[in-house]
Amino acid sequence: MPFDTNEKNVIDIKTIYLKYKSEKRLYIPARAAREFANNRANRIGDVFLQIRQIKDNLNSGSFKINQYPILHNNKDYKELLKQFESIQTSIKASRKHLDNLETHIQSWTWDDNVSQAYKEIFTPEVIIEVKKSKEDLEKDLEFRIEYRVAPGYKDSKKPDDGIGDLIIWQTILELAKEKGKDLIFVTNDQKNDWFYKQDKIGLYPKYELFDEFRRFTKGKSIAIINFIKFLELSNAKPETIEEIKTTIKENSSNDFKSSLAERFLKQLSNKNNRPILIEGMEIEHVKFGKGIVKKITNRGELERAEILFDREGEKHLLTKYADLKILDSPLNFLLQNPDFDGDHRDIST
């Protein structure tokens, strides 16, 4: 359930979860629950950063009009003064509301809407620990990486070597075998080693997952569906489904990774004229001045930039809301054109 889901839709989803829980049909691998807890701070942090940067943008704007006595009797000038006064009043009120929102978010411990709902839904009897030993899981992962068997082999470069997905998968296998039931696994994580893909879209789960599940559970079946499909099958309200669709679409872009060349080409066709940043780039912010991009994370709509400014020091900004300009410098040119070898014929005109 996305953290920016509104309260009305949280209640709708919570009702669905509690129904399945009362029927003893709802379970979550303990590993997935821990990952939720670990990711929660980042998700809430994204919301907080958006609020803060909207406020910064308001603070950096100039919404004043000079006095021109010669125009005081002009009807349009009088109306213009009224409009600017109204704008300034609205901005002042907006800043106050944004300050209150920041304070509200900072006051959260684990009492935001989503976390509160999950506390009621995912109680100890619903959270399932894996039974396979750590040593056996590590051996299994080594085998899968060597022979490219899903899941886990394409996550071998992650800090946990990709064992997280394997633990979740093993928990699913053990649960279905213990209950002697067919199982529906709900996930939005369409990894390359779980799904056959075309044009970065997961078409359907890999055959070997179905085969392993069938063999381990002695003939049971598994369906792997996304959260939207789960809501549709559970007869969620249309407005709930539409909101979740929009949120997931926006958040899915966070996983997008591209090469320097791809980012440069994208910059040339960027419809919003938002600069595509590269680590090491020299930039200028309308409020903080000049600085160097130190780190980029969460490519997509919620892209974050860690920037070291000459005057203001280090700042963490959401590039979507940051008023940034890429400086015209030799360093930036080389970063945007990694294949340039000094020959003027390499420069596109």
N, C-alpha and C positions, 0 to 999 in steps of 0.2 A: 504494500500500500504506500504510494508516494507521500512524503511528508507535507507537501503543499496541498493535499486533498482538503476540501472544505468540510466543516463539521457535519453538515447534513449528509454528505456522501460517506463520511467516515462511519456514521451511525448505520447507514444502509449496508455497508460492507461488513461491519461488526455483527450485524444481525445475521448475515449469511454465515459467517464464521461460527457464531455461537450455535446455530442450528446444526451444522455438521459436527461440532464438538459434542453437543448433547446426544447425538446419534453414534458417538464414538467412531467418527469417520474422518477426523481431522488430526493430523500429526505434523510435526516439523522436526527435521534433523537438528540436533543440538548445535552442530557446526554452523548451520544456516542462521540459527538464533544468535550465535556469537558474532557472526559477520554483520548481522543487522545492528547489534549493539555497537560494534566498531565503526560502522559507516554512518550511524545516526548523527554523530557530531559534525561530519562533513556535510551532510544534507542540510542540517539546521544552519551550519555556517554559511552555506550558499545563500540561504534566504536572508541571513543577517547582512552579508556583504552586499546583496542587491539593495537592501533598504539603505545601508550606509552610503553607497555610491550614488543613489538617487538624491540623497540629501547633499552630498558633496557637489553634485551637478547643480543643484539649486543654489548652493552657497557661492559657486563660482560664476554664475550668470549675472549679467548687468541688466537690471530692469528699471532704469531711471530715464527720465527725459528732461532735458535742460529747459529752463524758463526763457521764453522769448516774449518780452513785453509787447513787441510790435504785433504779435499774433493774438493777444489776449481777447480781442473782440471777435476773432474768427470762430465760427461755429464748429468746424472740424477740429480745430486746435483745442477748444474747450472739451469736446467729446473725447479727444485723445488723452487729455489729462485725466479725465474720469476713468478711462479704460486702464491707464497705467497705475492709477491709485488702486483700482480693483485687483489688478495683477499682483501688486506688492502685498496687498492684504491677503490674497489667496496663498502667495508664497510663504508669508509669515505663518499662516495657519497650517500649511502643509509641513513646514519645518517642525512645528510643535508636534504634529501627529507622528512624523517620522521619528522624532526623539522618543515619543511614548512607545512606538513600536519596537525600537531598539531596546529600551528598558524592559519591555514585556518579554522579548525573546531571551534577553540575558537572565531573566528571572526563572526561566524554565530549568528544571532539573530533569525529571523524567515525567513531567506532568503535561506535556503537549498532547494534543488530541490523539495522534497516532500511537504514541508510547502508552498512553492510558488505556487505549482500546486493546493493545497487544498484551498488557499486563493481565487483563481480564480473560483474554482468549487463550494465550499460550502459557498455561499453568504447567507445573512439573509433569503431570500425567500425559501431557500432550507433546512434551519435548523428549525426543528419543536420542539416546547416546549410541554411538557405534560400539559394537561388541568386539570386532576384530582388533587384535593387538596392534600397537604402534609398529612393532617390528614386522609383522605380517603385512601391514598396510604399506610400509616402505618398500618391502620386497615386491609387492604387487605393483606399486608405482614404477619401480625400476623396470619391471617386465613390460608394462604398458608403454613406457617411454622408448624402450629399445625396439619394440615391435609395433609402435604407433597404434596402440589399442585405446579406444575411448573408454572412460574419460581421463583427462589429466596430462596426456602426453604433449599437448600443445601449450601447457602452462608451465613447462619445466623451467622457464626463465623467471618465474615469479619468486618472491622471497620465500614462499613455502614450498617451492618446487612443484606446485600444482597439486599438492596432496589434498587441498581443501575440497576440490570437486570430487575427488575419489572418496573421501570420507562421507560426503553427502550421498553419493551413489551407493556406497556400501551400506549405509544406514537404510536407504530405500529398499535394497535387496533383502536385508535382514528383517525389516518390518513386514514386507509382503509375505515372506516365507513363514514368519511367526504367526501372522494373522490368517494365512491361507487364503488370501484375497487378491483379486485384481486391484490395480492401483493407478491413480491419476496423479502425476507429478506436475505441479504448477510452477513454472519458472519463466522469467523474461530474459534469462541469460542464454542467448543463442550462440554458444561458443562454436568455434570451427571444428573442435573434436567431438561435439555432440550432434551437430546438424550438417546435413548436406546443404550447401549454400550456392546461390546464384546471384551475382550482383549485390553481394553483401547481405542478402536476405535469406534467413533460414527457411528452407522449404519443408523438410521433414527430418525427424531424428534418424541417426545412423542405424543401419540394420543390426550391427553387432550389439547395440544396447538392448534391443528387443530380444535378440538371441540369448544374450547372457542372462537377462531377467528370466526368460522362460526356463532356461536350464537350472538356474539357481533356485527358483521357486517351484520347480516340478510342474511346469505347464501353465503358470499364471501369466496374465497379460498386463502390459503397462501402456498408458497413454501419456504423452508429454505435451502439455498445452501451455499457452501463455496466460497471463493474468486476465487479459480482456476476454479471452474465450471462456475462462473460468467464471467470470462475472455474467457473461451471456448465458451459459448453461445453468447458472444459479438464479436466473431471473432477476438480476439486479435492475434497479431503475435506469431507464434510458439516460437520464441526466448524469447519473453516476458513471455509466460506461463512457459517455462522451467526454466527461472531464478527465477520466483516467487515460483515455486514448490520447488526448491532447498533451497531458503531462508526460506520459511515457515517450511520446514522439519527441518532445523537447529535450527530455533527459537522455534519450538514447544517443544523441549527438555527442555526449561527453566522452564516449568510448572511441570516437573517431580519431585515428592517428594517420598522419600523412607525412610524406618526405618533404624536405625543404623545397624541392622543385614543385611538388604538388601545391604546397602552400603559396608559393610565388604565383603560380598560374591562377590559383583561386583568388588571390589578391587583385589580379588584373580584372576579374569579372565580378568582384564583390558588389552586389546590388546595393548594399547599405553603406558603401564606402568606408566600412570599418577596417582599420589596418590589420593585416595578418602579421602577427609578431613572430620573431625568431629570437631565440636566446642569444644574447650578446649585442642585440640591436640598440642603436642610439635613438631615443624617443624624446618627445616633449609633451608634458601634460599642461593643460590650460591653467591649473592651480598650483601644481607642485614643481613645475619647471622641467629642466632637462634631467635625464637619467639613463640608466642602462638596464635592459631587460635581463634579469638573472635566471629566471625559471618560468616555464609555461606548463600549466597542468589543466586537465579537463577540457581538451579541445572540443569546440562546439559552442552551443548557446551559453554555457556556464564556464567558459574558458577563464582561467585565473592567470594573472601575471604577477610575478614577484619582481618588483622594480626598485633599484637603488638610485634614489634621486640625489642630485648634487647638494641641494639645500635641505631637503626634508628627510633624508635618510631612506630606510627601506619601507615600502608600502606594498600591500597585497590588494590588487584591484581586479574586479570583474571587467574584462575588456569590453563587454557588450555595453556597459554603462560609463566607461571611462573615456573622457575626451582626450584622446591621444593622437599625436601626429608623429609619423616616422620621418626622421630628419634626412635631408639629402646629403649623404656623406659617403666617402669611399668605402668605409667599413660596411655600411648598410648595403651598398651596391654589391659588394662581394658576398655578403650573406644571402642576398636575394638571387645572386647569379653564381652558384657554387662551381659551375663548369667554366667560368671565365678564366682564361689563362693569360690575359694581358693583350690579346690581339683585338683591335678595334672592330674587326669583322665579326666577332662573337656577339656584339651588341645589337639587339633587335631594334629596328626603327619603325 
